[in-house]
């Protein structure tokens, strides 16, 4: 009897399985729509414009405010970076790296002649900590990520502070007759309305040659990023990976048309900025400067993408709405800092001396 009951149960189960398979394979069920994937938020033009206005005020806010906000951004960026590193199972000397990176910014402000010695000193401190404070032998990834944090997120972008100091006795730009009265009026209003504790004398009209250079350089980089995105999205046909397989593997969505579109806009803004700043041969120097900014900014973007892809993440964080973390927003501005300092400190003055 038990054998008969078992046989009947097996037959019933087989019939049920066949009917289930028929129902699931029927045309009506095949046509049922699947749940749509959530769409990524599109970039807000208004939010980007607001960020641009804030950054412009930051650039012209004075050396102390400029360096202080840069240090804050460095701390936040390093926290994003080291959170990502720790999630991969690597434990670097992150506190030493954060302190070292901030020290590079303030040394660039108060003692620029000793700026280059800060990185080796904090590298030495990190190695002493690895050798004396850890219970186990330090690994290569721990050392590498520590030095990467100090160099990539500290030493390299700290050149923006050195640029900000250049040209205290600046030459008036072509926009000075238009903007001069407006700035003087704002200066008087702020001095009368705000107490001295909020509006100290140290930030009264702190516009240097370096600040103007930073403004136009960052404008080129920002519009390079925006137009590279939109041109690549709407007109992109040739993937960057067809020219550079490594770059394509790092960022598969980037296109040659996007790169060219971004560089073209950056070159145009570079020429406008060169004309405003009275550079020699402004059409040529501005075009070359803007194009190089676009290409070096692309390298910065790909560097960040390479790090994120290896760590298996999409964004470094979510601090900035629609843009990700701090590092997701400023990746194109990192490698351009030493190049920009060289242009503002050496190239442009040499050209001006040559044409006199």
C-alpha positions in Angstrom: 0.0 0.0 0.0 2.8 2.4 0.9 4.4 1.8 -2.5 1.2 2.5 -4.3 0.7 5.8 -2.3 4.3 6.9 -3.1 3.8 6.2 -6.8 0.5 8.2 -6.9 2.2 11.1 -5.1 5.1 11.1 -7.6 2.7 11.1 -10.5 0.8 14.0 -9.1 4.0 15.9 -8.5 5.0 15.3 -12.1 1.7 16.5 -13.5 1.8 19.6 -11.3 5.3 20.4 -12.6 4.3 20.0 -16.2 1.3 22.3 -15.7 3.5 24.9 -14.0 6.0 24.8 -16.9 3.2 25.2 -19.4 1.8 28.2 -17.6 5.2 29.9 -17.2 6.0 29.4 -20.9 2.7 30.6 -22.2 2.7 33.7 -24.5 0.6 35.7 -22.1 3.1 35.3 -19.3 6.0 35.9 -21.6 4.6 39.3 -22.4 4.3 40.5 -18.8 6.6 43.5 -18.3 9.4 43.3 -15.9 10.1 46.0 -13.3 12.0 48.9 -14.8 15.3 49.8 -13.4 15.4 53.1 -11.5 16.6 55.9 -13.7 19.6 57.8 -12.7 19.0 61.5 -11.9 19.9 63.8 -14.7 22.4 66.6 -13.9 20.6 69.8 -12.8 21.7 72.9 -14.7 20.5 75.1 -11.8 22.4 73.1 -9.2 25.6 73.3 -11.4 25.2 77.1 -11.8 24.7 77.5 -8.1 27.9 75.5 -7.4 29.7 77.6 -9.9 28.7 80.8 -8.2 29.8 79.4 -4.8 33.2 78.4 -6.2 33.7 81.8 -7.8 33.1 83.5 -4.4 35.5 80.9 -2.9 38.3 81.7 -5.4 38.1 85.4 -4.6 37.5 85.0 -0.9 41.1 85.5 0.3 44.1 83.3 1.0 43.0 82.2 4.4 39.4 81.3 3.4 40.6 79.7 0.2 43.1 77.5 2.0 40.8 76.7 4.8 38.0 75.4 2.6 40.5 73.5 0.5 41.7 71.8 3.6 38.2 70.9 4.5 37.6 69.4 1.1 40.8 67.5 1.4 39.7 66.0 4.7 36.3 65.0 3.3 38.0 63.6 0.1 40.5 61.6 2.1 37.8 60.1 4.3 36.0 59.0 1.1 39.2 57.5 -0.3 40.2 55.7 2.9 36.7 54.4 3.5 36.9 52.8 0.1 40.4 51.4 0.8 39.4 49.9 4.1 36.4 48.2 2.5 38.8 46.3 0.3 40.6 44.9 3.4 43.6 47.3 3.4 44.4 49.3 6.5 46.6 52.3 5.7 47.9 55.1 8.1 45.0 57.3 7.2 45.2 59.7 10.2 48.8 60.5 9.3 47.9 61.0 5.7 45.0 63.3 6.5 47.2 65.5 8.7 50.0 65.4 6.2 47.7 66.5 3.3 46.3 69.4 5.3 49.8 70.4 6.3 50.8 70.7 2.7 48.1 73.2 2.0 49.0 75.4 5.0 52.7 75.1 4.2 52.0 76.2 0.7 50.3 79.3 2.1 52.7 80.4 4.9 56.0 78.9 3.8 55.9 78.0 0.1 59.7 77.7 -0.1 59.4 74.6 2.1 56.3 73.2 0.5 58.1 70.3 -1.2 59.6 68.9 2.0 56.3 68.2 3.7 55.5 65.1 1.7 58.8 63.3 2.5 58.5 64.2 6.2 55.0 62.7 6.5 56.1 59.7 4.4 58.8 59.1 7.0 56.3 59.5 9.8 54.0 57.0 8.2 56.9 54.5 7.9 57.9 55.0 11.5 54.3 54.3 12.5 54.1 51.2 10.4 57.3 49.9 12.0 56.6 50.7 15.6 52.9 50.8 16.2 51.6 47.8 14.3 51.7 44.2 15.6 52.1 42.6 12.2 54.3 43.3 9.2 53.0 46.0 6.9 51.9 45.0 3.4 52.7 46.7 0.1 49.0 47.8 -0.4 49.0 49.5 3.0 52.1 51.5 2.2 51.0 52.2 -1.3 47.5 53.5 -0.4 49.0 55.7 2.4 51.4 57.4 0.1 48.8 57.7 -2.7 46.4 59.5 -0.3 49.1 62.0 0.7 50.5 62.5 -2.8 47.3 62.3 -4.9 45.0 64.1 -2.5 47.4 66.4 -0.7 50.6 67.4 -2.4 49.3 67.6 -6.0 46.2 69.7 -5.4 48.1 72.0 -2.9 49.6 73.7 -5.9 46.3 75.6 -6.2 47.2 77.5 -3.0 50.6 78.4 -4.4 48.9 79.7 -7.5 46.5 81.8 -5.3 49.5 83.7 -3.8 51.0 84.8 -7.2 50.8 88.4 -8.3 49.7 90.4 -5.3 50.6 93.6 -7.2 48.5 92.3 -10.2 48.2 94.0 -13.5 44.5 95.1 -14.2 42.7 92.9 -16.6 40.6 94.0 -19.5 37.5 93.7 -17.3 38.8 95.9 -14.6 37.0 99.1 -15.8 33.7 97.2 -15.7 34.1 95.2 -12.5 36.2 97.6 -10.5 33.3 99.9 -9.5 31.1 96.9 -8.6 33.8 95.3 -6.4 34.5 98.6 -4.7 30.8 99.0 -4.0 30.5 95.5 -2.6 33.6 96.1 -0.5 32.1 99.3 1.1 28.7 97.7 1.7 30.2 94.6 3.3 32.5 96.7 5.5 29.5 98.8 6.7 27.0 95.9 7.2 29.2 93.2 8.6 31.1 93.3 11.9 34.9 93.1 11.8 34.8 89.6 13.2 33.0 88.4 10.1 34.6 90.6 7.5 38.2 91.1 8.6 40.6 93.4 6.8 42.6 90.4 5.6 40.0 89.5 3.0 39.3 93.0 1.6 39.3 92.7 -2.2 41.9 89.8 -2.1 42.2 89.6 -5.9 45.6 88.4 -7.1 46.9 87.4 -10.5 46.8 83.8 -9.3 43.1 84.1 -8.2 42.1 85.4 -11.7 44.1 82.6 -13.3 42.4 80.0 -11.1 39.0 81.4 -12.0 39.5 81.1 -15.7 41.3 77.8 -15.4 38.5 76.3 -13.3 35.9 77.7 -15.7 37.7 75.8 -18.6 37.7 72.6 -16.5 34.1 72.8 -15.5 32.8 73.4 -19.0 35.1 70.8 -20.4 33.5 68.3 -18.1 29.9 69.4 -18.9 30.3 69.5 -22.7 32.3 66.3 -22.8 29.4 64.6 -21.0 26.6 66.1 -23.2 28.5 65.8 -26.5 29.5 62.2 -25.7 26.0 61.3 -24.7 24.2 62.8 -27.7 26.8 62.6 -30.5 29.3 60.0 -29.3 30.0 57.2 -31.8 33.7 56.2 -31.4 34.4 54.7 -28.0 37.6 55.9 -26.3 38.5 52.2 -25.9 39.1 51.9 -29.7 42.0 54.2 -29.3 43.2 53.2 -25.8 42.0 49.8 -24.6 43.1 50.6 -21.0 41.1 53.9 -21.0 38.1 52.1 -22.4 38.3 49.4 -19.8 38.5 52.1 -17.1 35.6 54.2 -18.4 33.6 52.3 -21.1 31.1 55.1 -21.8 33.6 57.7 -22.8 33.8 58.6 -26.5 36.3 60.4 -28.7 33.6 62.9 -29.7 33.0 63.7 -26.0 36.7 64.4 -25.5 37.0 66.6 -28.5 33.8 68.5 -27.6 35.1 69.2 -24.1 38.5 70.2 -25.3 37.0 72.6 -27.9 34.9 74.4 -25.4 37.8 74.5 -22.9 40.1 76.0 -25.7 37.5 78.7 -26.5 37.2 79.7 -22.9 41.0 79.5 -22.6 41.3 82.1 -25.4 38.7 84.3 -23.7 40.5 84.1 -20.4 43.9 84.8 -22.1 42.5 87.9 -23.7 41.0 89.1 -20.4 44.3 88.5 -18.6 46.3 90.2 -21.4 48.5 87.2 -22.2 51.0 87.5 -25.1 49.7 85.9 -28.3 46.4 85.4 -26.4 44.7 83.4 -29.2 47.5 80.8 -29.4 48.4 80.6 -25.7 44.8 80.5 -24.6 43.9 77.8 -27.1 46.9 75.6 -26.1 46.2 76.2 -22.4 42.5 75.3 -22.7 43.2 72.2 -24.8 45.8 70.9 -22.4 43.5 71.5 -19.4 40.8 69.4 -21.2 43.3 66.6 -21.8 44.8 66.7 -18.3 41.4 66.9 -16.8 40.5 63.7 -18.7 43.5 62.0 -17.2 42.2 63.1 -13.7 38.8 61.7 -14.5 40.2 58.4 -15.7 42.5 58.1 -12.7 39.5 58.3 -10.3 37.6 55.9 -12.5 40.5 53.5 -12.4 40.6 53.6 -8.6 36.8 53.1 -8.3 36.7 50.3 -10.8 39.4 48.4 -9.0 37.5 48.9 -5.7 34.2 47.8 -7.2 32.3 51.0 -6.5 30.4 53.5 -8.7 31.0 56.7 -6.7 33.3 57.7 -3.9 30.3 59.0 -1.8 27.0 60.8 -2.0 27.8 64.1 -0.3 26.9 66.2 -3.4 23.4 65.6 -4.8 23.5 64.3 -8.4 27.3 64.3 -8.5 28.4 61.7 -5.9 31.2 62.5 -3.4 33.8 65.2 -3.2 36.3 63.2 -5.3 33.7 62.5 -8.0 33.4 66.2 -8.5 37.0 67.4 -8.3 38.8 64.5 -10.0 39.5 66.6 -13.1 41.0 69.4 -11.0 43.8 67.4 -9.3 46.4 66.7 -12.0 45.9 70.1 -13.5 47.2 71.9 -10.4 51.0 71.4 -10.9 50.6 72.2 -14.7 48.6 75.3 -13.9 51.2 76.5 -11.4 54.0 76.1 -14.0 52.0 78.1 -16.6 51.1 80.9 -14.2 54.5 81.0 -12.4 56.9 80.4 -15.3 55.4 80.3 -18.8 53.3 83.4 -18.9 55.8 85.7 -17.1 58.5 84.4 -19.5 56.4 85.2 -22.5 55.6 88.7 -21.2 59.3 89.4 -20.7 60.1 88.1 -24.1 57.7 90.5 -25.9 58.7 93.6 -24.0 
